[in-house]
């Protein structure tokens, strides 16, 4: 695949063959070298073949191979002529992250840190399968979760109404249609609400190690050495099933509407078609399930903080923000000089709206949308804010994490002769996990260095660094 360098942080895939537009990759020279032999670049070129695409097919510096779209991929489609593709959202619909800032400093928390990690592990269900959720949803309750998202959870007493202002889309996507969600998906979702799951999902206790913009960090409650809780999870088995249910439907739709696919995994349907609307209703319902899932886990995290440090600590732990990483949304952007409604697919990418954007809650209007970028469990994560540069160049999008550099199988092979748990504990990071395999496949070396990824988006102007967080305790499935 021919790739041309534009500048220090941008690379172009020229339009060729059946591509309707060019590809744009954000990366530095080292990250581009890491992509050699990775199919993700070809996948990005494949995305550029899809009907109705506007602007370039975009990849963030954490790009790596995924299903259909590369992970770290962004593409916008004209509402009238474009398509929606499950491969552009992913199996884990609205996989995302939520950050809590506590009133504690690291020095205050350290004497009871082990107790806190143990309590979080005992309080927030994690692992494969049903994960022993404390919430068993009747059919009517599940329908309300799918329609209302985080708002349902708050109304049931899981959290505070003020939380909703600090969630992307206020925690509820309005186009959800539970009737488009299969019985199988609903059955999987009944017993998993409020659970972490396995794989790369986690609950992480960290602290503010560096502050790059003190004014914005203070506004977000991220004082020096402030203890934080990061929650990374999505729509669990329900979202996976929604994606799986629609792939055959979308393959048939692509054939029906004469859409030539360079890769079957890019199966799609016109946004206005019956098939497109059915996936859209189900996808939004699954996204609302994910918002509710993280809302419950945040409530459990506050409960654990209260158990260990007292109820006042729980009550004063504030939600910094909650963002989607796998979603498609209708938004207004400037295309060829005109304000245009487009459907933006973000697959392993984060919305990064700038200051003064109308969709931001008043508390963020002057600083921009908070952007949460988890790294790996051995190094650091970042908080950024959105920028005008992101809005004009990437449809208001930026990276979502470190990005894998090793497959799970390869990571487990390399970890086999080592004890990753003991290595991390020697660095001052306590790990609680259901199985050793989960820890091994998520070893720090399995990921790119998120500091390099974040530096690229900061220097390219599609995100602005606010703070670095370092882990001291991690709960994994």
N, C-alpha and C positions, 0 to 999 in steps of 0.2 A: 504494500500500500504506500503510495507516494504521499509524503508529508512535508510541507514547507514551513520553515520558521518565519514568523512574522516579527516577533521581538523576543525579549528575554523570557516572557511568560505566556506567549500565545503561539499556536501552531495551526496551520491550515491544511485540511484535506481538500485539494482542488476538486471541483465538480467533474465527474467522469462517469462514463457508462450511463446507467439509468438514474443517477443521482439528480434530484430536483434542486438541490442547493449544496453548498459546501459544508464541510465539517470544521468546527473550531474547538481546539483542545487548549485548556489552560494547564500549563506545566512548566517546570524549569528543565534544564538540560538533563539533570540526573533522573528526574521522574520520567522523562521521555525514554531514556536508556532502559529504565526498568520495564517499560511497556514493550520492549522488543520481544517478539514471539508471543505476545498476548493477543488474543482474538478481539479484545475490546475495541481496538482502532477500526478493524473491519466492521464490527458491529455498529460503530458510530456512522460509518459510511453507509451501511445498510439502512439505518434510520432515515438518512437523507433521501431515500427512494420513496418514502410514504406520501400519499396524496395530501395536498393541502398544507404541507409544511411551510412555515414562514420563518424567515431568518435562518441562520445556520443550525445544523444539528450540533449540540454543544456537549462537551465533556469537561468535567471538573478534574482537578489534579489528583483526586482519589479514585480515578477511573480504574475499573477492572472488569473482567468478563462477568456477564450476568445472563439471565434468561431473556432473549430478544434484544432489548436495549442493554447497553453496558451499564453497570452500576456506576453512578456518577454522571448519568446522562440526563440532558434536558432538551426537550423539543416542544415547540409551540405549533399549533395547527389552527388554521382559519376555521371559524365556527361553521361557515356555510359549506366549505369544500373539504374540510379536514376529517380526520379519523380519530378514534380512541382505540388504544391498544393495551390489553392487559400486560403485555411485556414491557410497556413503558411505565407501569406502576409497580409491578412485581408481585410475587406471591404473598409477601407480608404487607398487606395494604395498611397504610398509615403506620408502618413501623416508624417510631419517632422517639424523641427524648424530652424529658422534663427535668428541670433543675430547681431544687429547693435551696434557699440560703437560710441557715440557722443563725440564732443570736450568739452562738458559741465561737470562740477562737480555738485553734488547734491545741494551744497550751491548756485551755480549760477542758477540752474533750479527751485529751490523750490518756489520762488515768483510767477512764472508763471506755476506751475505744474498743477493746476486745469484747466487752459486754454489749456495746452498741451493735457491733457486727453480728454477734451471736443472736441478739434480739431481732435484728432485721431478718436474719436467715430463718428464725422461728416464726416471724410474724407475716412475712410476705411469701406466699407459696411460689416455689420455683421448681423447674425441672420439666421433663418430657410428659406429655399426656395431660390428664385433667389437673394435675398439680394441686390436688386437695383444696380447691377454692372454698373459701368460707361462704361464698354467695352462690346459692342455687336458684336460678332464675326460672320462674314459671313462664309459659309461652307469652302471656300478655306483657310481663315485665321485660322479656327479651325484645319484644317488638318496640317497646318504649326506649330501650337502650339504643337500638338501631336507628330510631328516629331522632333522639335527643342528645345522644353522646354524653359528654361530661355534665351537661345540665341535669340529666336524669340522676347521675351519681350525687351531685350537690343537693338535689331535692330529697334524696334519700338519707342525707346527713353525712355523706362522705366528702368533707371539705367545706369550703366557705364560698358564698356567691362571688366574693372578690376574686377568687381563683379564675373565674371564667374570662375576666378581662386580660389575663396573662396567658391565654391559650390561642394559638392560631385559629382563626375563624370562630373565636369564643367557644371552641370545643364542640360545635355543632355544625355539620354541613347540611344545608337545607334540602338538597335534592335526594336524600336517602329514601329508598322505597323497600321496606322489608319484604314486600311481596315478590321482589326479584331475587331474594336470597333463598336458596334451596333448603328443604327440610334437613338434609344432611349437614349443611353448614350450620344451621341453627342448633341442631343436636350437638355439634362439636362446641358451639359457643356457650351452651347453657351452663357448663360447669367450669369455665376457664376465666371468667371475669375476675380481675384483681390478681392475676398471676403473671410471673415474669416469663416463663417458658425457658427454653434452653438455647444452645448455640451462642450467638454473639450478644444475647440479651443479658442485662445485668442491673443490679442496684449497687451504686458505688458511693462510698463516703470519701470525700476529698477535702481539700482546703485551697484557698486562694494563695497561690505561690508567687505570682507576678501580676502587676496591674499596669497596663499600657496606656489606659485613658482613665485617670482617677475620677474625673467628674462623672463619666458614664458608669464606671464601676460602683461608685457610691450610690448613684441613682438606682442601680439594680440590687443594692444590698450586699455588694461583694467587696467588703472591706478587707484590708490586709489580714491574711491568716484565717478568714472566716471559714467555718466548716460548712460544707455543702453536701447535698445528696443528689446524685444523678440517677435517673431511672430511664432505662432503654428497653422498650418493648413495643409490641404492635397489636394486631388484631387476632393473634394466636390461630388456632385451628379454623376458626370461622373465616378469617380473611384468606387463609390458604385455600380453603374449599371454594370460596367465591371465585378466586382466580382459576382454579382447576375446572370448575363447572363451566366457565365461559370460553375456555380455549377451543374446544371443538366447535362451539357455536360461532366463534369468531373466524375460524378457518373456513367454515361453510359460508359465512357472510362475505369474506374476502373474495371467494369464488363467485358468489352470487352477484356482487357489485363490480366484478371485473378488476379487482385490485391485484396487481402483480407483486408478489412477495419475494424479495431476495433471500428471505429466511422464514420458514414456517413459524418460527417463534415470534415473528412480528405480526402475526395474525391480528386483524383489526376490522372495524366496521365504521362506516360513515357516522359522524356524531349525531346526525338527524335520523338515522335509521332505527327501526324497531330493535335490532340487535344491539346497536350502540346505546340506545336509551335504557335497555334492560341491564346491560353491564354497568352503565352509569349509576342507576338506582341502587344496584347491589354493592358497587364499589364504595359509594358514599355511605351506605349503611354500615359496611365493614369498617370504614374510617371512623365513624361515630362510635362503634364498639371499641376501637383502639383508644379513642379519647377517654371513654368511660373507664377502660382498663387502667390507664395511667392515673386517672383521677383517684380510683380506689387504692392503687399502690402508694400514691402520695399520702393518702389518708393513713394507710398502714405505717408508712415511714414516720409520719408525725406521731402516731401512737407509740412506735418503738422509741422515738426520741423522748417522749413523755415518760415512758417506763424507766428509762435510764437516767434522764437528767431533770425530770420534773415537768409537770403540765405546762408551766409558763414557757419552757423551751419549745414545746410542741406548738403552742398557740402563736409564738412569735416567729416560727419558721415560715417564711414567705415563699410563694411560688414566683420564681424569677421569670420563667417562660416555659412553654411547651410547644414544640414544633414537629411537623410532619417531615418524614424523609422519603416516603413512597406514596405519591398521590398525583392525581390529575385534577386541575381546577380551571374553571372559566374565569378569566381575568381580562382587564383592559390594559393594553400596552400600545406604545407607539410603533407602528410598522410603516416603513416608507413615508414617514412624515405625517401619518394620520393615526388618530386614536382608533384602535381596532380591538374587537373582542376576539380572544383566542383561547384555545384549550391548551394549557401548559402541563406537559407531563414532566414530573420530577421523580426520577428513579434513583435513589441514593443521592439526592440533592436536597438542599434546604432553601425555602423561600427566604429572601433577604431584602425586604422592602425598605426604602429609604426614609429619612425624616420627612414629615409632613404628608405621608401617604394617608389617604382617607380611611383605609381599612385598619389602620393601627389604633389601638385604644389611646385615649388622651395621655396616659402616663408615658407612652413611648413616642408620641407624635414629634417631639423635638429632638430625640436622640436616634431614632430609627428602630427597626424591629430587632430584638435580641435573636441571635443565631447561636445555636448550641452544637459544638463539634466535639464529640467524644473521640478519644484516641484509643490506646490499648491499656490494659490493666496494669502495665508496669511503668508507664511514663507520664503522660499528661493529657489533658483535654483543654478546650478553649471556649471562651465566650466572645463572640463578635457582635457587631451590629450591621444592619443592612446599609447600603450606600446607593447614591444616585447612579454611580457607575454600573452597579449590578442591574439596576432597573432599566438602563438604556442598552446594556450590552448582552445580558443573559436572561432577559425576561424576569428580572428580580430574583435571581437564583445564585447560590454559591455551593461550596462543597458540603459534605455531610459527615465526614469522619476521616480516618486514616486511609482506609482502603486496603484490602487484603493484598499481600504479595506472595503468600504461600497457600496452596489448597489446604483444606482441613486434613486430608489424608497425609500430605507431606509434613504438615506441622506435627501431627501425632508421631510420625516416623522419627523426626528429629528430636522430639521431646522424650521418646521412650527411655533412653539411657539416663535421663536427668530427672530431678525432682523439682518441677516448676513451682510447686507450692512452697517448698523450703527456700528456693531462690528468691521468690518474691517476699517471703516473710523476712529474709535477711536484709531486704531493702526497706523494711518497715511497712510492708503492705500485707494485711491479713486477708486471706481468701477463704470463703466458705462456698462449697460447691457440692452438688449431688454426686458427681462422678469425677474421677481423675481425667477421663477422656475429654470432658468439656473444657477443663483447664488447659490440657495439652493442645487442643486444636485452636485455642484462643491465646496461645503463648505470645508474648510481645513481639517476637521476631516474625510472627505470621503477618504482621501489618507493616505498612509503610510508616515512616516517621511523620506523625501528624503535624509536628512543628514545621516541617518543610512544606506540607500541603497548605497549611494556614498562611505561611509566609507568602506563598504564591498568590493566594486570593487577596491578601492584604496589599501586596505590592502591585497587583494588577488592578486594584481598586474595586473589586467585586465583593468586598467584605472588609470590615475594619476591626482590628484586634482590640479587645477590651481587657481581658484577663486570662491568665493561665491557671488551671486547676491541677493539682497533683493528687493521686489516689493514696489513701491509707488503709482502705478496707473495701473488699469487693464481694458481693454475693452473686453467684452464678447458678444456673440450673444444672 
